[in-house]
Amino acid sequence: MNMRHFPKFPLIYAIFIALMAAAALSATVGRYYMPLGDMSAVVWARISGHPVDASLAQADVVLFTLRIPRIALAVLVGAALALSGAAYQSMFQNPIVSPDVLGVTHAAGVGAAAAILLDLPSLGVHLLSFAFGICAVTLVLLIAGLIGRGSGRVSVAVLVLTGMVITFFFQSLTSLAKYVADSENKLPEITFWLMGSFARANSYRNVIIMLIVTALGATPLFLLRWQINAMSFGDEEARSIGVNVRHTRVLVIICSTLLTASSVSLCGSISWVGLVVPHIVRLAAGPNNDALFPASMLAGGLFLLIVDDFSRVIVPGELPISILTSMIGAPLFIYMLFRGRREWI
């Protein structure tokens, strides 16, 4: 069956089932191997309220202290990045647009690097990273608004070009932070953080934060999905059926920025998820956001969870996750561009 004509809702169910299976298998993966039988016994002991068998005490600690929060965070971050990418691609009518296009990721990286240089605690790193990501998009909107003030409209091209300028500016600040950082401890810490990892973020506090942020960012996007559908046909067509293009675009940017900046502030820069996953899902589920948004969220969580599993087992210690997402995403995206060239070009 041609993937373009695959039924939309069965596809969502299939991705959801695959995600649940991957989450169960992920709990067994790591330096401490945990058979499915041991995991089931530990989970049942927690649910039933019975004491955990002494032989499974270590498995209980590993599962509930380390792996469950890490699995949940990977799924939430993947879902947030994929949803923001799907919203951007629909709004900008472009398959190679991602949440990075307005400078969010690089600005958040600068905030984290500054916090590390200032010896701030992990909470300070998260907050400063998030604040810089929000500031970057605010700058883009302000500058683009000033450029388009005479015409009364801000075009997509102006937004993208302004975002490129802001991105290059924050890239230079990142290089500056690396240059002045102490090569013994600060520079390795900044470099490792910028490559993305769940190693230092897998706490229940961060899971709750990401869950709340994902709900806050995703809810307006789902409520606006028909307006975003209309905008994918062009601004004039959307205005003709009563869509307030300017307000909708700003709200989509704000929600997508919230999702992206929160993800980066907690886990570092994780590339390609917001670009590749929505594009693949679009080829399978079609451009209708009724199916595209939920399918992208589930597929993003599944993709990032699987990649994180590989990052934990492929080398001793842990491989930064952006290395794997880039190695997988780049060739896969080129292939998908060829698959979808008739729809996009």
KAKAKA-V432182 format. One record per residue. N is the residue number from 1. RES is the residue in one small letter. PSI is psi in whole degrees, 0 to 359 (* if undefined). OMEGA is omega as a letter, one per 40 degrees, with the letter a starting at -180 (none if undefined). D_LAST is the distance of its C-alpha to the last C-alpha in Angstrom with 1 decimal. Layout:
n->N res->RES psi->PSI omega->OMEGA d_last->D_LAST
n->N res->RES psi->PSI omega->OMEGA d_last->D_LAST
This chain:
n->1 res->m psi->135 omega->i d_last->23.5
n->2 res->n psi->131 omega->a d_last->19.7
n->3 res->m psi->331 omega->a d_last->18.8
n->4 res->r psi->336 omega->a d_last->16.4
n->5 res->h psi->13 omega->i d_last->19.6
n->6 res->f psi->132 omega->a d_last->22.0
n->7 res->p psi->136 omega->a d_last->24.3
n->8 res->k psi->309 omega->a d_last->23.5
n->9 res->f psi->319 omega->i d_last->27.0
n->10 res->p psi->326 omega->i d_last->28.3
n->11 res->l psi->318 omega->i d_last->25.4
n->12 res->i psi->316 omega->i d_last->26.7
n->13 res->y psi->320 omega->a d_last->30.2
n->14 res->a psi->317 omega->i d_last->29.4
n->15 res->i psi->320 omega->i d_last->27.9
n->16 res->f psi->316 omega->i d_last->30.9
n->17 res->i psi->318 omega->i d_last->33.3
n->18 res->a psi->322 omega->i d_last->31.7
n->19 res->l psi->316 omega->i d_last->32.0
n->20 res->m psi->318 omega->i d_last->35.6
n->21 res->a psi->318 omega->i d_last->36.4
n->22 res->a psi->323 omega->i d_last->34.8
n->23 res->a psi->319 omega->i d_last->36.8
n->24 res->a psi->317 omega->i d_last->40.0
n->25 res->l psi->327 omega->a d_last->39.4
n->26 res->s psi->330 omega->i d_last->38.5
n->27 res->a psi->341 omega->a d_last->42.0
n->28 res->t psi->351 omega->a d_last->43.5
n->29 res->v psi->139 omega->i d_last->41.5
n->30 res->g psi->182 omega->i d_last->43.0
n->31 res->r psi->330 omega->i d_last->45.9
n->32 res->y psi->106 omega->a d_last->48.2
n->33 res->y psi->133 omega->a d_last->47.4
n->34 res->m psi->107 omega->i d_last->48.0
n->35 res->p psi->154 omega->i d_last->48.3
n->36 res->l psi->327 omega->i d_last->47.0
n->37 res->g psi->316 omega->i d_last->50.6
n->38 res->d psi->319 omega->i d_last->51.7
n->39 res->m psi->317 omega->i d_last->48.7
n->40 res->s psi->321 omega->a d_last->49.6
n->41 res->a psi->319 omega->i d_last->53.2
n->42 res->v psi->317 omega->i d_last->52.5
n->43 res->v psi->317 omega->a d_last->50.2
n->44 res->w psi->321 omega->i d_last->52.8
n->45 res->a psi->319 omega->i d_last->55.6
n->46 res->r psi->317 omega->a d_last->53.7
n->47 res->i psi->317 omega->a d_last->53.0
n->48 res->s psi->345 omega->a d_last->56.5
n->49 res->g psi->6 omega->i d_last->58.3
n->50 res->h psi->152 omega->i d_last->60.1
n->51 res->p psi->146 omega->i d_last->60.8
n->52 res->v psi->136 omega->i d_last->58.5
n->53 res->d psi->142 omega->a d_last->60.3
n->54 res->a psi->326 omega->a d_last->61.5
n->55 res->s psi->344 omega->a d_last->59.6
n->56 res->l psi->11 omega->a d_last->56.3
n->57 res->a psi->316 omega->i d_last->56.9
n->58 res->q psi->320 omega->i d_last->54.6
n->59 res->a psi->322 omega->i d_last->51.9
n->60 res->d psi->315 omega->i d_last->52.3
n->61 res->v psi->313 omega->a d_last->51.9
n->62 res->v psi->316 omega->a d_last->48.9
n->63 res->l psi->310 omega->a d_last->47.1
n->64 res->f psi->341 omega->i d_last->47.8
n->65 res->t psi->324 omega->a d_last->48.0
n->66 res->l psi->308 omega->a d_last->45.2
n->67 res->r psi->317 omega->a d_last->42.8
n->68 res->i psi->312 omega->i d_last->42.3
n->69 res->p psi->325 omega->i d_last->41.4
n->70 res->r psi->317 omega->i d_last->39.1
n->71 res->i psi->313 omega->a d_last->37.3
n->72 res->a psi->319 omega->a d_last->37.1
n->73 res->l psi->319 omega->i d_last->35.8
n->74 res->a psi->318 omega->i d_last->33.1
n->75 res->v psi->315 omega->a d_last->31.9
n->76 res->l psi->317 omega->i d_last->32.0
n->77 res->v psi->316 omega->i d_last->30.2
n->78 res->g psi->319 omega->i d_last->27.4
n->79 res->a psi->318 omega->a d_last->27.1
n->80 res->a psi->314 omega->a d_last->27.1
n->81 res->l psi->319 omega->a d_last->24.5
n->82 res->a psi->320 omega->i d_last->22.1
n->83 res->l psi->316 omega->i d_last->22.7
n->84 res->s psi->323 omega->i d_last->22.2
n->85 res->g psi->319 omega->i d_last->18.9
n->86 res->a psi->319 omega->i d_last->17.8
n->87 res->a psi->318 omega->i d_last->19.1
n->88 res->y psi->314 omega->a d_last->17.4
n->89 res->q psi->322 omega->i d_last->13.9
n->90 res->s psi->316 omega->a d_last->14.6
n->91 res->m psi->318 omega->a d_last->16.3
n->92 res->f psi->356 omega->i d_last->14.0
n->93 res->q psi->43 omega->a d_last->10.9
n->94 res->n psi->128 omega->a d_last->9.4
n->95 res->p psi->348 omega->a d_last->9.6
n->96 res->i psi->21 omega->i d_last->11.5
n->97 res->v psi->141 omega->i d_last->14.1
n->98 res->s psi->173 omega->i d_last->17.5
n->99 res->p psi->344 omega->i d_last->21.1
n->100 res->d psi->348 omega->a d_last->21.8
n->101 res->v psi->334 omega->i d_last->19.7
n->102 res->l psi->15 omega->i d_last->22.8
n->103 res->g psi->9 omega->a d_last->25.3
n->104 res->v psi->311 omega->a d_last->26.9
n->105 res->t psi->313 omega->a d_last->27.3
n->106 res->h psi->323 omega->i d_last->28.7
n->107 res->a psi->318 omega->i d_last->31.0
n->108 res->a psi->324 omega->i d_last->32.3
n->109 res->g psi->321 omega->i d_last->33.0
n->110 res->v psi->318 omega->i d_last->35.0
n->111 res->g psi->317 omega->i d_last->37.0
n->112 res->a psi->318 omega->i d_last->37.8
n->113 res->a psi->319 omega->i d_last->38.8
n->114 res->a psi->319 omega->i d_last->41.0
n->115 res->a psi->321 omega->i d_last->42.7
n->116 res->i psi->319 omega->i d_last->43.4
n->117 res->l psi->328 omega->a d_last->44.9
n->118 res->l psi->5 omega->i d_last->47.1
n->119 res->d psi->34 omega->i d_last->48.2
n->120 res->l psi->153 omega->i d_last->47.1
n->121 res->p psi->175 omega->a d_last->47.3
n->122 res->s psi->323 omega->i d_last->44.3
n->123 res->l psi->321 omega->i d_last->44.2
n->124 res->g psi->322 omega->i d_last->44.1
n->125 res->v psi->314 omega->a d_last->41.1
n->126 res->h psi->314 omega->a d_last->39.2
n->127 res->l psi->315 omega->a d_last->40.1
n->128 res->l psi->323 omega->i d_last->39.5
n->129 res->s psi->313 omega->i d_last->36.1
n->130 res->f psi->317 omega->a d_last->35.1
n->131 res->a psi->319 omega->i d_last->36.6
n->132 res->f psi->322 omega->i d_last->34.7
n->133 res->g psi->317 omega->i d_last->31.3
n->134 res->i psi->319 omega->a d_last->32.1
n->135 res->c psi->323 omega->a d_last->33.4
n->136 res->a psi->312 omega->a d_last->30.2
n->137 res->v psi->326 omega->i d_last->28.1
n->138 res->t psi->317 omega->i d_last->31.0
n->139 res->l psi->317 omega->i d_last->30.9
n->140 res->v psi->313 omega->a d_last->27.2
n->141 res->l psi->320 omega->i d_last->27.8
n->142 res->l psi->313 omega->a d_last->30.9
n->143 res->i psi->315 omega->i d_last->29.6
n->144 res->a psi->323 omega->i d_last->26.5
n->145 res->g psi->320 omega->i d_last->28.9
n->146 res->l psi->321 omega->i d_last->31.2
n->147 res->i psi->320 omega->a d_last->28.5
n->148 res->g psi->11 omega->a d_last->27.3
n->149 res->r psi->323 omega->a d_last->30.9
n->150 res->g psi->323 omega->a d_last->31.4
n->151 res->s psi->343 omega->a d_last->28.5
n->152 res->g psi->359 omega->a d_last->29.3
n->153 res->r psi->146 omega->i d_last->25.7
n->154 res->v psi->116 omega->a d_last->23.8
n->155 res->s psi->162 omega->i d_last->20.1
n->156 res->v psi->321 omega->a d_last->17.5
n->157 res->a psi->319 omega->i d_last->17.2
n->158 res->v psi->318 omega->i d_last->21.0
n->159 res->l psi->314 omega->a d_last->21.1
n->160 res->v psi->316 omega->a d_last->18.6
n->161 res->l psi->319 omega->i d_last->20.5
n->162 res->t psi->319 omega->i d_last->23.8
n->163 res->g psi->322 omega->i d_last->22.9
n->164 res->m psi->318 omega->i d_last->22.2
n->165 res->v psi->314 omega->i d_last->25.6
n->166 res->i psi->321 omega->i d_last->27.4
n->167 res->t psi->312 omega->i d_last->25.9
n->168 res->f psi->324 omega->i d_last->27.2
n->169 res->f psi->313 omega->a d_last->30.5
n->170 res->f psi->333 omega->i d_last->31.1
n->171 res->q psi->320 omega->i d_last->30.1
n->172 res->s psi->323 omega->i d_last->33.0
n->173 res->l psi->324 omega->i d_last->35.3
n->174 res->t psi->316 omega->i d_last->34.6
n->175 res->s psi->321 omega->i d_last->35.5
n->176 res->l psi->317 omega->i d_last->38.6
n->177 res->a psi->319 omega->i d_last->39.6
n->178 res->k psi->324 omega->a d_last->39.5
n->179 res->y psi->319 omega->a d_last->41.5
n->180 res->v psi->351 omega->a d_last->44.3
n->181 res->a psi->147 omega->i d_last->44.4
n->182 res->d psi->124 omega->a d_last->47.3
n->183 res->s psi->344 omega->a d_last->46.3
n->184 res->e psi->319 omega->a d_last->48.6
n->185 res->n psi->317 omega->a d_last->47.3
n->186 res->k psi->315 omega->a d_last->45.0
n->187 res->l psi->313 omega->i d_last->42.4
n->188 res->p psi->322 omega->a d_last->42.0
n->189 res->e psi->317 omega->i d_last->41.8
n->190 res->i psi->314 omega->a d_last->39.1
n->191 res->t psi->315 omega->a d_last->37.1
n->192 res->f psi->321 omega->a d_last->37.4
n->193 res->w psi->319 omega->a d_last->36.5
n->194 res->l psi->339 omega->i d_last->33.3
n->195 res->m psi->354 omega->i d_last->32.2
n->196 res->g psi->134 omega->i d_last->32.6
n->197 res->s psi->151 omega->i d_last->35.1
n->198 res->f psi->4 omega->a d_last->36.8
n->199 res->a psi->321 omega->a d_last->40.2
n->200 res->r psi->6 omega->a d_last->41.6
n->201 res->a psi->359 omega->a d_last->40.0
n->202 res->n psi->71 omega->i d_last->41.0
n->203 res->s psi->156 omega->i d_last->43.6
n->204 res->y psi->330 omega->i d_last->44.0
n->205 res->r psi->314 omega->i d_last->44.0
n->206 res->n psi->326 omega->i d_last->40.5
n->207 res->v psi->316 omega->i d_last->39.4
n->208 res->i psi->317 omega->i d_last->40.9
n->209 res->i psi->313 omega->a d_last->39.3
n->210 res->m psi->325 omega->i d_last->35.8
n->211 res->l psi->316 omega->i d_last->36.4
n->212 res->i psi->314 omega->a d_last->37.5
n->213 res->v psi->319 omega->i d_last->34.6
n->214 res->t psi->318 omega->i d_last->32.1
n->215 res->a psi->317 omega->a d_last->33.7
n->216 res->l psi->322 omega->a d_last->33.8
n->217 res->g psi->325 omega->a d_last->30.2
n->218 res->a psi->326 omega->a d_last->28.8
n->219 res->t psi->309 omega->i d_last->31.0
n->220 res->p psi->324 omega->i d_last->29.5
n->221 res->l psi->320 omega->i d_last->25.9
n->222 res->f psi->323 omega->i d_last->26.9
n->223 res->l psi->332 omega->a d_last->28.8
n->224 res->l psi->10 omega->a d_last->25.8
n->225 res->r psi->329 omega->i d_last->23.2
n->226 res->w psi->326 omega->i d_last->23.1
n->227 res->q psi->320 omega->i d_last->22.8
n->228 res->i psi->324 omega->i d_last->19.9
n->229 res->n psi->314 omega->a d_last->18.3
n->230 res->a psi->321 omega->a d_last->19.0
n->231 res->m psi->338 omega->i d_last->17.5
n->232 res->s psi->344 omega->i d_last->14.1
n->233 res->f psi->359 omega->a d_last->14.0
n->234 res->g psi->152 omega->a d_last->15.1
n->235 res->d psi->319 omega->a d_last->18.6
n->236 res->e psi->318 omega->i d_last->20.1
n->237 res->e psi->321 omega->i d_last->19.5
n->238 res->a psi->318 omega->i d_last->20.9
n->239 res->r psi->327 omega->a d_last->23.9
n->240 res->s psi->340 omega->i d_last->24.6
n->241 res->i psi->17 omega->i d_last->25.5
n->242 res->g psi->13 omega->i d_last->27.5
n->243 res->v psi->130 omega->i d_last->25.5
n->244 res->n psi->95 omega->a d_last->26.8
n->245 res->v psi->316 omega->a d_last->23.5
n->246 res->r psi->311 omega->a d_last->25.4
n->247 res->h psi->320 omega->i d_last->27.7
n->248 res->t psi->317 omega->a d_last->25.2
n->249 res->r psi->317 omega->a d_last->23.0
n->250 res->v psi->318 omega->a d_last->26.1
n->251 res->l psi->320 omega->i d_last->27.3
n->252 res->v psi->317 omega->i d_last->24.1
n->253 res->i psi->317 omega->a d_last->24.3
n->254 res->i psi->313 omega->a d_last->28.0
n->255 res->c psi->316 omega->i d_last->27.8
n->256 res->s psi->323 omega->i d_last->25.0
n->257 res->t psi->319 omega->i d_last->27.0
n->258 res->l psi->315 omega->a d_last->30.1
n->259 res->l psi->315 omega->a d_last->28.6
n->260 res->t psi->312 omega->a d_last->27.3
n->261 res->a psi->322 omega->i d_last->30.3
n->262 res->s psi->318 omega->i d_last->32.7
n->263 res->s psi->313 omega->a d_last->31.1
n->264 res->v psi->321 omega->a d_last->31.2
n->265 res->s psi->332 omega->a d_last->34.7
n->266 res->l psi->324 omega->a d_last->36.1
n->267 res->c psi->0 omega->a d_last->34.4
n->268 res->g psi->183 omega->a d_last->33.0
n->269 res->s psi->121 omega->i d_last->29.5
n->270 res->i psi->107 omega->a d_last->27.5
n->271 res->s psi->161 omega->i d_last->24.1
n->272 res->w psi->340 omega->a d_last->20.8
n->273 res->v psi->312 omega->a d_last->22.0
n->274 res->g psi->348 omega->i d_last->20.2
n->275 res->l psi->310 omega->a d_last->16.9
n->276 res->v psi->312 omega->a d_last->17.0
n->277 res->v psi->310 omega->i d_last->19.0
n->278 res->p psi->326 omega->a d_last->17.1
n->279 res->h psi->317 omega->i d_last->13.8
n->280 res->i psi->315 omega->a d_last->15.9
n->281 res->v psi->323 omega->i d_last->17.6
n->282 res->r psi->321 omega->i d_last->14.7
n->283 res->l psi->332 omega->a d_last->13.8
n->284 res->a psi->317 omega->a d_last->17.5
n->285 res->a psi->346 omega->a d_last->18.5
n->286 res->g psi->175 omega->a d_last->15.6
n->287 res->p psi->352 omega->a d_last->14.6
n->288 res->n psi->121 omega->a d_last->18.2
n->289 res->n psi->343 omega->i d_last->20.0
n->290 res->d psi->322 omega->i d_last->23.2
n->291 res->a psi->326 omega->a d_last->22.4
n->292 res->l psi->316 omega->a d_last->19.8
n->293 res->f psi->306 omega->i d_last->22.2
n->294 res->p psi->323 omega->i d_last->25.2
n->295 res->a psi->322 omega->i d_last->23.4
n->296 res->s psi->318 omega->i d_last->21.8
n->297 res->m psi->313 omega->a d_last->25.3
n->298 res->l psi->317 omega->a d_last->27.0
n->299 res->a psi->323 omega->i d_last->24.5
n->300 res->g psi->316 omega->i d_last->24.7
n->301 res->g psi->318 omega->i d_last->28.4
n->302 res->l psi->314 omega->a d_last->28.5
n->303 res->f psi->311 omega->a d_last->26.4
n->304 res->l psi->328 omega->i d_last->28.4
n->305 res->l psi->316 omega->i d_last->31.6
n->306 res->i psi->317 omega->i d_last->31.1
n->307 res->v psi->320 omega->i d_last->30.1
n->308 res->d psi->323 omega->i d_last->33.2
n->309 res->d psi->315 omega->i d_last->35.4
n->310 res->f psi->322 omega->a d_last->34.3
n->311 res->s psi->334 omega->a d_last->35.0
n->312 res->r psi->340 omega->a d_last->38.5
n->313 res->v psi->346 omega->a d_last->39.5
n->314 res->i psi->331 omega->i d_last->37.6
n->315 res->v psi->158 omega->i d_last->40.1
n->316 res->p psi->138 omega->a d_last->43.5
n->317 res->g psi->240 omega->a d_last->43.1
n->318 res->e psi->137 omega->i d_last->39.5
n->319 res->l psi->131 omega->i d_last->36.2
n->320 res->p psi->137 omega->a d_last->34.2
n->321 res->i psi->331 omega->a d_last->31.4
n->322 res->s psi->335 omega->i d_last->28.5
n->323 res->i psi->315 omega->a d_last->29.3
n->324 res->l psi->318 omega->a d_last->28.5
n->325 res->t psi->325 omega->i d_last->25.4
n->326 res->s psi->318 omega->a d_last->24.0
n->327 res->m psi->326 omega->i d_last->25.1
n->328 res->i psi->316 omega->a d_last->23.5
n->329 res->g psi->319 omega->a d_last->20.4
n->330 res->a psi->303 omega->i d_last->19.1
n->331 res->p psi->325 omega->i d_last->19.0
n->332 res->l psi->321 omega->a d_last->18.0
n->333 res->f psi->322 omega->i d_last->14.9
n->334 res->i psi->316 omega->i d_last->13.9
n->335 res->y psi->316 omega->a d_last->14.5
n->336 res->m psi->330 omega->i d_last->12.7
n->337 res->l psi->320 omega->i d_last->9.4
n->338 res->f psi->320 omega->i d_last->10.1
n->339 res->r psi->322 omega->a d_last->11.2
n->340 res->g psi->16 omega->a d_last->8.3
n->341 res->r psi->329 omega->i d_last->5.3
n->342 res->r psi->328 omega->a d_last->5.7
n->343 res->e psi->329 omega->a d_last->6.1
n->344 res->w psi->336 omega->a d_last->3.8
n->345 res->i psi->* omega->none d_last->0.0
